[in-house]
């Protein structure tokens, strides 16, 4: 090999190494806000003493033969847990003067991140609008941008209850997020029944009510992985609007639940908050996860959890 050729090879390798280094620095620069937010969530959680967790006496991770390999997840709630939320009825807990003890960070000029005072798992957080915006109003691109940031920081999923019939307990606009490690295998239970539907809208045959899923494409997932949140949020808002259109709910006249994971989005139309036996259902129920008392859990298993979900959803 000639000296000139060796020189060109070394020059090429050096240039490639510099380019790789530049891309690595650029990637880390984009990830820093997420890493800082993750650190802040953990630090604030450790120092905060103002929580009122939903007291859980036991947890059950149960499999029903007809839905194998899915395992439903039940948190068995202490009886006194229902009383907590009634203490400050009528007070907006999400405006800044009322949420200081729960405050984590300002996500943007329009959104704050706070802890859920009545959490069901560690690091259960709320993405809330700084100023009052009604819960039933359409989700915006900014709402999705901030939700995606928090999902990445938590390594978790997000969900939205659009009104009382969908399980919302507050009228101030908020999206909730929970880490995947809240579950024994770090997966949402319903994931076990969902095949790969990248780039497609689809329904689940077990869900005998009005709903739709959308499977994210590899490009969608890369945007999220690279923290391109604004671009990802623009695409996500289009998916959200298309889901509502497919269900005939563009005007939002029917309350609904939305669930966002790193693999799919889901929308279901609701007709009531409670099923038989006074079982309250919000978006979490459609993941296959329920917070119930012992008697309610037994009733759910007797009836079949999916038939209970059908009771609170708009029929096909």
Wavefront OBJ file of the C-alpha trace (Angstrom):
o trace
v 0.000 0.000 0.000
v 1.401 3.396 -0.985
v 2.040 6.139 1.542
v -0.567 8.340 -0.157
v -3.210 5.617 0.074
v -2.449 5.021 3.752
v -2.705 8.768 4.359
v -6.104 8.928 2.657
v -7.367 5.957 4.681
v -6.202 7.550 7.933
v -7.795 10.826 6.899
v -11.059 9.038 6.072
v -11.081 7.173 9.365
v -10.353 10.367 11.254
v -13.183 12.197 9.478
v -15.602 9.325 10.168
v -14.561 9.301 13.818
v -15.133 13.053 14.092
v -18.539 12.734 12.432
v -19.539 9.918 14.806
v -18.370 11.985 17.750
v -20.362 14.989 16.548
v -23.512 12.866 16.173
v -23.005 11.386 19.645
v -22.641 14.861 21.184
v -25.687 16.071 19.265
v -27.709 13.058 20.493
v -26.636 13.589 24.109
v -27.469 17.301 23.814
v -31.047 16.404 22.761
v -31.347 13.886 25.590
v -30.126 16.225 28.352
v -33.513 17.891 29.037
v -35.090 14.440 29.393
v -32.304 13.246 31.705
v -32.615 16.395 33.833
v -36.395 15.920 34.058
v -35.928 12.265 35.059
v -33.514 13.289 37.811
v -35.890 16.016 39.016
v -38.856 13.604 39.197
v -36.851 11.133 41.280
v -35.387 13.802 43.553
v -38.766 15.465 44.176
v -40.386 12.118 44.860
v -37.799 11.324 47.519
v -38.157 14.665 49.317
v -41.947 14.984 49.131
v -44.037 14.053 52.156
v -47.465 15.355 51.107
v -48.738 12.297 49.295
v -51.935 10.369 49.900
v -51.332 7.073 48.088
v -54.267 4.872 47.277
v -53.659 2.273 49.992
v -53.349 -1.177 48.526
v -53.709 -4.302 50.660
v -52.704 -6.778 47.962
v -51.851 -7.198 44.288
v -53.055 -9.935 41.967
v -51.568 -10.803 38.578
v -54.097 -13.278 37.175
v -54.462 -15.147 33.915
v -57.794 -16.208 32.393
v -57.566 -19.149 29.985
v -59.618 -17.462 27.246
v -57.243 -14.450 27.151
v -53.943 -16.285 27.525
v -51.123 -15.072 27.532
v -52.566 -11.842 28.976
v -52.561 -11.483 32.760
v -54.964 -8.989 34.346
v -53.474 -6.850 37.087
v -55.551 -6.018 40.177
v -54.576 -3.645 42.974
v -56.807 -4.473 45.937
v -57.634 -1.147 47.569
v -58.139 -0.564 51.287
v -61.739 0.426 52.046
v -60.834 3.837 53.476
v -59.041 4.857 50.274
v -62.248 6.093 48.628
v -62.628 8.875 51.210
v -59.402 10.720 50.409
v -60.527 12.556 47.288
v -63.659 14.002 48.902
v -61.706 16.187 51.318
v -61.116 19.108 48.934
v -64.164 18.831 46.686
v -64.728 21.973 44.616
v -61.105 23.165 44.877
v -58.965 23.186 41.716
v -55.881 21.245 42.884
v -53.898 21.888 39.710
v -53.570 25.674 39.689
v -50.152 26.737 40.946
v -51.165 28.134 44.332
v -52.899 24.844 45.198
v -50.305 22.440 43.764
v -47.025 23.732 45.241
v -46.530 20.668 47.434
v -46.922 18.413 44.367
v -44.919 20.584 41.934
v -42.039 18.966 40.026
v -41.156 21.238 37.087
v -42.388 23.745 34.546
v -42.409 21.814 31.281
v -43.181 24.820 29.069
v -44.792 28.260 29.309
v -48.185 26.515 29.196
v -47.695 23.258 31.152
v -46.483 22.099 34.551
v -45.589 18.654 35.822
v -46.911 17.670 39.247
v -47.277 14.463 41.215
v -50.661 12.816 41.516
v -51.466 13.307 45.173
v -53.591 10.152 45.100
v -51.084 7.978 43.284
v -51.543 4.304 42.481
v -47.848 3.631 41.804
v -44.555 5.467 42.499
v -43.803 8.369 40.126
v -47.459 8.664 39.067
v -47.466 12.170 37.567
v -49.812 14.668 35.919
v -49.116 16.936 32.959
v -51.387 19.928 33.700
v -52.074 23.227 31.953
v -50.744 26.180 33.991
v -53.956 28.129 33.451
v -57.358 26.537 33.687
v -58.433 24.729 30.517
v -61.462 22.440 30.624
v -60.739 18.722 30.517
v -63.188 18.108 27.668
v -61.410 20.443 25.217
v -59.436 18.867 22.337
v -55.863 17.771 23.027
v -53.395 20.065 21.274
v -49.983 19.474 19.735
v -48.453 21.146 22.801
v -50.347 18.749 25.095
v -48.848 15.828 23.180
v -45.358 17.366 23.123
v -45.279 17.662 26.910
v -46.809 14.207 27.386
v -44.132 12.625 25.179
v -41.363 14.364 27.137
v -42.695 12.932 30.373
v -43.224 9.459 28.912
v -39.570 9.436 27.857
v -38.339 10.729 31.222
v -40.408 8.154 33.119
v -39.966 5.289 30.655
v -43.714 5.031 30.894
v -47.089 5.423 29.214
v -49.723 8.172 29.347
v -53.503 8.216 29.523
v -56.312 10.754 29.375
v -59.879 10.668 30.741
v -61.865 13.307 28.874
v -64.627 13.812 31.434
v -66.585 12.332 34.380
v -68.068 9.464 32.348
v -64.536 8.545 31.278
v -63.305 8.538 34.882
v -61.923 12.087 35.217
v -62.201 13.408 38.779
v -61.034 16.961 37.927
v -62.178 19.375 35.222
v -58.770 21.114 34.929
v -57.029 19.656 31.869
v -54.523 16.956 32.785
v -52.847 13.928 31.241
v -51.551 11.203 33.541
v -48.355 9.169 33.162
v -47.066 6.066 34.954
v -43.779 4.122 34.564
v -43.804 0.705 32.915
v -42.022 -0.715 35.945
v -45.313 -0.354 37.843
v -46.052 -3.808 36.429
v -44.240 -7.023 37.361
v -42.942 -7.642 33.816
v -42.662 -3.941 32.834
v -45.441 -4.355 30.265
v -49.029 -3.140 30.124
v -51.221 -6.274 30.436
v -53.161 -5.689 27.192
v -49.887 -5.629 25.219
v -49.874 -9.442 25.307
v -52.919 -9.490 22.985
v -51.694 -6.867 20.502
v -49.782 -7.997 17.419
v -47.638 -5.796 15.213
v -49.893 -3.354 13.315
v -47.326 -0.704 12.366
v -48.907 2.188 10.494
v -52.424 0.731 10.724
v -55.653 1.473 12.557
v -57.105 -1.689 14.041
v -59.493 -3.042 16.647
v -59.160 -5.815 19.205
v -61.693 -8.651 18.729
v -62.057 -9.042 22.512
v -63.321 -5.455 22.821
v -67.027 -5.550 21.939
v -67.464 -1.780 21.998
v -66.478 1.335 20.042
v -62.698 1.696 20.062
v -59.693 1.905 17.782
v -55.944 1.409 18.028
v -53.123 2.793 15.912
v -49.786 0.988 15.664
v -46.798 3.313 15.547
v -44.356 2.956 12.670
v -40.605 2.547 12.991
v -40.279 6.212 12.009
v -42.707 7.228 14.788
v -40.714 5.258 17.336
v -37.397 6.691 16.136
v -38.727 10.231 16.560
v -39.631 9.391 20.146
v -36.332 7.609 20.826
v -34.375 10.595 19.480
v -36.470 13.060 21.514
v -37.900 14.777 18.426
v -40.962 15.522 20.508
v -42.522 18.387 18.556
v -42.426 16.500 15.261
v -43.673 13.317 16.934
v -46.449 15.287 18.639
v -47.629 16.721 15.315
v -47.965 13.215 13.902
v -49.598 11.995 17.094
v -52.213 14.729 17.005
v -53.150 13.619 13.472
v -53.468 10.037 14.728
v -55.639 11.244 17.628
v -57.926 13.198 15.289
v -58.192 10.257 12.883
v -59.098 7.899 15.750
v -61.884 10.255 16.833
v -63.106 10.585 13.238
v -63.173 6.811 12.763
v -65.340 6.565 15.865
v -67.661 9.377 14.713
v -66.600 11.655 17.558
v -64.836 14.548 15.822
v -66.968 17.017 17.785
v -66.054 15.341 21.112
v -69.726 15.086 22.006
v -69.027 11.672 23.545
v -66.526 11.323 26.374
v -63.555 9.052 25.717
v -60.341 7.593 27.064
v -56.980 7.847 25.330
v -53.935 5.665 26.074
v -50.460 6.302 24.630
v -47.621 3.786 24.797
v -44.342 3.585 22.900
v -45.987 1.072 20.512
v -49.565 2.200 19.986
v -52.334 4.724 20.655
v -55.859 3.755 21.725
v -59.202 5.579 21.938
v -62.466 4.236 23.377
v -65.857 5.969 23.613
v -67.580 5.945 27.000
v -71.169 5.964 28.161
v -70.731 5.771 31.938
v -68.143 5.916 34.723
v -69.408 2.928 36.718
v -70.158 -0.675 35.803
v -72.303 -3.017 37.859
v -71.422 -3.365 41.543
v -70.287 0.293 41.493
v -66.987 -0.607 39.793
v -65.318 2.611 38.641
v -63.477 2.427 35.311
v -61.079 4.972 33.845
v -58.493 4.570 31.068
v -56.393 2.197 33.186
v -59.123 -0.439 32.996
v -58.620 -0.721 29.238
v -54.967 -1.637 29.806
v -56.128 -4.656 31.814
v -55.256 -3.009 35.133
v -57.815 -2.282 37.852
v -57.792 -0.612 41.273
v -60.674 -2.225 43.160
v -61.671 -3.592 46.547
v -61.771 -7.320 47.201
v -65.477 -7.772 46.412
v -65.190 -5.780 43.171
v -62.219 -7.879 42.042
v -64.183 -11.079 42.596
v -67.148 -9.634 40.694
v -64.900 -8.622 37.780
v -63.476 -12.112 37.528
v -66.921 -13.711 37.676
v -68.283 -11.517 34.891
v -65.113 -11.398 32.745
v -63.165 -8.109 32.869
v -63.805 -7.295 29.199
v -67.583 -7.623 29.637
v -67.311 -5.117 32.505
v -65.464 -2.713 30.187
v -68.268 -3.144 27.663
v -70.783 -1.999 30.289
v -69.142 1.439 30.489
v -68.368 1.858 26.762
v -70.432 2.833 23.737
v -71.769 -0.304 21.999
v -70.778 -1.238 18.457
l 1 2 3 4 5 6 7 8 9 10 11 12 13 14 15 16 17 18 19 20 21 22 23 24 25 26 27 28 29 30 31 32 33 34 35 36 37 38 39 40 41 42 43 44 45 46 47 48 49 50 51 52 53 54 55 56 57 58 59 60 61 62 63 64 65 66 67 68 69 70 71 72 73 74 75 76 77 78 79 80 81 82 83 84 85 86 87 88 89 90 91 92 93 94 95 96 97 98 99 100 101 102 103 104 105 106 107 108 109 110 111 112 113 114 115 116 117 118 119 120 121 122 123 124 125 126 127 128 129 130 131 132 133 134 135 136 137 138 139 140 141 142 143 144 145 146 147 148 149 150 151 152 153 154 155 156 157 158 159 160 161 162 163 164 165 166 167 168 169 170 171 172 173 174 175 176 177 178 179 180 181 182 183 184 185 186 187 188 189 190 191 192 193 194 195 196 197 198 199 200 201 202 203 204 205 206 207 208 209 210 211 212 213 214 215 216 217 218 219 220 221 222 223 224 225 226 227 228 229 230 231 232 233 234 235 236 237 238 239 240 241 242 243 244 245 246 247 248 249 250 251 252 253 254 255 256 257 258 259 260 261 262 263 264 265 266 267 268 269 270 271 272 273 274 275 276 277 278 279 280 281 282 283 284 285 286 287 288 289 290 291 292 293 294 295 296 297 298 299 300 301 302 303 304 305 306 307 308 309 310 311 312 313 314 315 316
